[in-house]
Amino acid sequence: MAATGTTDLGRLRAYRLALFERVTARAERFRHGVAFFTPAHPTKWDLNLLVVEDAAGASAEDLLAEAERLQAPAGLRHRKVEVLHGGDPLVKGFEAAGWSAERLVVMVLRRDADTRGEAPATVREVGFDAVRALMQQWYEESMSAAEARDLTDADADSGPLSGARYFLAERDGEPAAGCMLLGEAGIGQVEEVYTAKAHRGAGLASAVVRTAIAAARERGDDLIFIMADADDWPQRLYERLGFETVDVYRSFTKKPT
């Protein structure tokens, strides 16, 4: 894990909490953190979850009980808890209760990273409607078309609240790859990097990420990061672009039955 100052780690964790506050409809504090709710989009788990900034003093049993106490009355079929620090000791307890446990790596762009590269396609900034089909296609790789539409609608509604900017690469006359740029207070977050199956292997993901980085730098962001599943391959791509892992968050989920 790359050496990063505690100030930067604190900024990133505070930013994460502030982002949830901006894009969700309601926040309720509890003993170990904040519960966020978005009744208009109950199937969007990232808009309906409990966030724990530091798990010191919390057990898996504590958080399981809080998730049930807070999310059940809201009519949510899933349960989700994200822990920004100290989540590793909780894994066994959550898994024993039938929840899945994921590691999310937080990767910060090195300040000396050269991300220019040669673009294999023109990348332009667009509105959400231009990337909607791509986003829905991404979701449909792991769920039904109806579920994918619900999540895409949730993204359309939360985008303006987060100040999201979208970047699109087209190939053969059709949307081929895209990503999103979020951020505030000098922090830029690159998110939702996706390339359509028919256009993979052409360097388009790198191209849209580089363009988002350039936009973040242009507006003066001094801390640019991206998050990735620790057990999936995209983090290797981000490493090649100059990102380094500086922190790990834990995400615990109980899927609807």
C-alpha positions in Angstrom: 0.0 0.0 0.0 1.4 3.4 -1.0 2.4 5.8 1.7 -0.2 8.6 2.0 -0.6 11.2 4.7 -3.3 10.8 7.3 -4.6 14.1 6.2 -5.4 12.8 2.7 -7.0 9.7 4.1 -9.1 11.8 6.4 -10.1 14.0 3.4 -11.1 11.0 1.4 -13.2 9.4 4.1 -14.9 12.8 4.9 -15.6 13.2 1.2 -17.2 9.8 1.0 -19.6 10.6 3.8 -20.4 14.1 2.3 -21.1 12.5 -1.1 -23.7 10.1 0.4 -25.3 13.1 2.1 -25.6 15.0 -1.2 -27.1 12.2 -3.3 -29.5 10.5 -0.8 -32.8 11.8 0.4 -32.4 11.3 4.1 -29.7 10.7 6.7 -30.2 9.3 10.2 -27.3 9.1 12.6 -26.9 6.0 14.8 -24.3 5.0 17.4 -21.6 3.9 14.9 -22.3 6.1 11.9 -24.9 7.4 9.5 -27.8 5.5 7.7 -28.7 6.9 4.3 -32.1 6.4 2.6 -33.5 7.1 -0.9 -37.1 5.9 -0.9 -37.5 6.7 -4.6 -34.9 4.1 -5.5 -35.0 1.3 -3.0 -33.1 -1.1 -5.3 -30.1 1.1 -5.6 -28.1 -0.2 -2.7 -25.5 2.5 -2.8 -28.3 5.0 -2.1 -29.7 3.0 0.8 -27.0 1.9 3.3 -25.3 2.4 6.6 -21.9 4.0 6.6 -19.4 3.6 9.4 -16.4 5.9 9.3 -14.4 4.0 12.0 -15.5 0.6 13.3 -13.5 0.9 16.5 -15.8 -0.3 19.3 -18.3 -1.8 17.0 -18.9 -5.6 16.5 -20.5 -7.3 13.6 -23.4 -8.1 15.8 -23.9 -4.4 16.7 -24.0 -3.5 13.0 -26.2 -6.4 12.0 -28.7 -5.3 14.6 -28.5 -1.6 13.5 -29.0 -2.6 9.8 -32.1 -4.5 10.7 -33.4 -1.8 13.0 -32.9 1.0 10.5 -33.5 -0.6 7.1 -36.3 -3.0 7.8 -38.8 -0.2 8.7 -37.8 1.6 5.5 -39.1 -1.4 3.5 -35.7 -2.2 2.1 -35.3 -5.8 1.0 -31.5 -5.7 1.0 -29.1 -4.8 3.9 -25.9 -3.0 3.3 -23.1 -1.6 5.6 -20.0 0.2 4.4 -17.0 0.6 6.8 -14.4 3.2 5.9 -11.9 2.1 8.5 -11.4 -0.9 10.7 -13.7 -3.3 8.9 -11.4 -6.3 8.6 -12.2 -7.8 12.1 -15.9 -7.7 11.2 -15.7 -10.0 8.2 -16.2 -13.4 10.0 -19.2 -12.1 11.9 -21.0 -10.8 8.7 -20.2 -13.9 6.7 -21.5 -16.1 9.5 -24.8 -14.2 9.3 -25.0 -14.9 5.5 -23.8 -11.6 4.3 -21.1 -11.1 1.5 -18.0 -9.2 2.3 -16.1 -7.1 -0.3 -12.8 -5.2 -0.2 -12.9 -1.9 -2.0 -9.5 -0.4 -2.7 -9.1 3.4 -2.7 -6.5 4.4 -5.3 -5.0 7.8 -5.5 -3.4 9.2 -8.6 0.3 9.9 -8.1 0.9 13.6 -8.3 3.8 13.0 -10.8 1.8 10.6 -12.9 2.0 11.2 -16.7 -1.5 10.3 -18.0 -1.3 11.9 -21.4 -1.0 8.9 -23.7 -2.3 8.6 -27.3 -6.1 8.4 -27.4 -7.5 5.6 -29.7 -10.7 7.6 -30.0 -12.1 11.1 -29.5 -13.4 11.5 -26.0 -15.9 14.3 -25.3 -17.9 15.5 -22.3 -21.6 14.8 -22.6 -24.8 14.8 -20.6 -26.2 11.7 -18.9 -28.5 10.9 -21.7 -25.6 10.2 -24.0 -24.2 7.5 -21.6 -27.5 6.1 -20.4 -27.5 3.2 -22.8 -24.0 2.3 -21.9 -24.8 2.3 -18.2 -27.9 0.2 -18.6 -25.8 -2.3 -20.7 -23.3 -2.5 -17.9 -26.0 -3.3 -15.3 -27.6 -5.9 -17.6 -24.4 -7.9 -17.5 -25.4 -9.0 -13.9 -29.1 -8.5 -13.6 -32.4 -8.4 -15.5 -33.3 -5.6 -17.9 -36.0 -4.3 -15.6 -33.5 -4.1 -12.7 -31.0 -2.4 -14.9 -33.5 0.2 -15.9 -34.3 1.0 -12.3 -30.6 1.5 -11.4 -30.0 3.6 -14.5 -33.0 5.8 -13.5 -31.4 6.1 -10.0 -28.2 7.3 -11.6 -30.0 9.8 -13.7 -31.6 11.3 -10.6 -28.5 11.3 -8.4 -26.2 12.7 -11.0 -27.3 16.3 -10.7 -27.1 16.1 -6.9 -23.5 14.9 -7.0 -22.5 17.4 -9.8 -21.5 14.4 -12.0 -19.8 15.0 -15.3 -19.7 12.3 -18.0 -17.1 11.4 -20.6 -17.8 9.3 -23.7 -15.8 7.6 -26.3 -17.5 6.6 -29.5 -16.4 3.9 -32.0 -17.9 2.8 -35.2 -20.6 5.4 -34.8 -21.9 4.2 -31.4 -21.2 4.8 -27.7 -18.3 2.5 -26.8 -16.9 3.6 -23.4 -17.6 6.1 -20.7 -16.9 7.2 -17.2 -18.1 9.8 -14.6 -16.2 12.5 -12.7 -17.4 13.6 -9.3 -15.8 15.8 -6.7 -15.7 18.8 -4.4 -13.2 20.7 -2.2 -10.2 19.8 -4.3 -11.0 16.1 -4.5 -11.8 14.5 -7.9 -13.4 11.0 -8.1 -13.4 9.0 -11.3 -16.3 6.5 -11.3 -18.3 4.1 -13.3 -15.7 3.2 -15.9 -17.2 0.9 -18.5 -16.5 -0.3 -22.0 -19.1 -2.1 -24.1 -18.3 -5.7 -24.9 -17.9 -5.2 -28.6 -15.3 -2.5 -28.1 -13.1 -3.9 -25.4 -9.3 -4.2 -25.8 -9.0 -1.0 -27.8 -7.8 1.2 -25.0 -11.0 3.1 -24.7 -11.3 2.8 -20.9 -7.9 4.3 -20.5 -8.9 7.1 -22.8 -12.0 8.1 -20.9 -10.2 7.9 -17.6 -7.3 10.1 -18.9 -9.9 12.7 -20.1 -11.6 12.7 -16.7 -8.2 13.1 -14.9 -7.4 16.1 -17.2 -10.8 17.7 -16.4 -10.2 17.2 -12.6 -6.7 18.8 -12.9 -8.1 21.6 -15.0 -10.6 22.6 -12.3 -7.8 22.5 -9.7 -8.3 19.2 -7.9 -5.2 18.2 -5.9 -6.4 14.8 -4.9 -7.8 12.5 -7.6 -8.9 9.0 -6.8 -10.8 6.0 -8.0 -12.3 3.0 -6.2 -12.2 -0.6 -7.4 -13.1 -4.1 -6.2 -10.0 -5.6 -4.7 -10.7 -8.9 -6.3 -11.3 -7.7 -9.8 -9.0 -6.8 -12.7 -9.7 -3.1 -13.3 -7.3 -2.0 -10.5 -4.5 -3.3 -12.7 -5.6 -0.9 -15.4 -5.7 2.0 -12.9 -2.2 1.1 -11.7 -0.9 1.5 -15.2 -2.5 4.9 -15.4 -0.7 6.1 -12.2 -3.1 5.2 -9.4 -1.8 3.6 -6.2 -3.8 1.9 -3.4 -3.8 4.0 -0.3 -6.8 2.7 1.7 -9.2 -0.2 1.8 -12.9 0.1 2.7 -15.1 -2.9 3.6 -18.6 -3.3 2.1 -21.0 -5.9 3.6 -24.2 -6.8 1.8 -27.2 -9.1 2.4 -29.0 -9.6 -0.9 -32.8 -9.8 -1.1 -34.0 -13.4 -0.8 
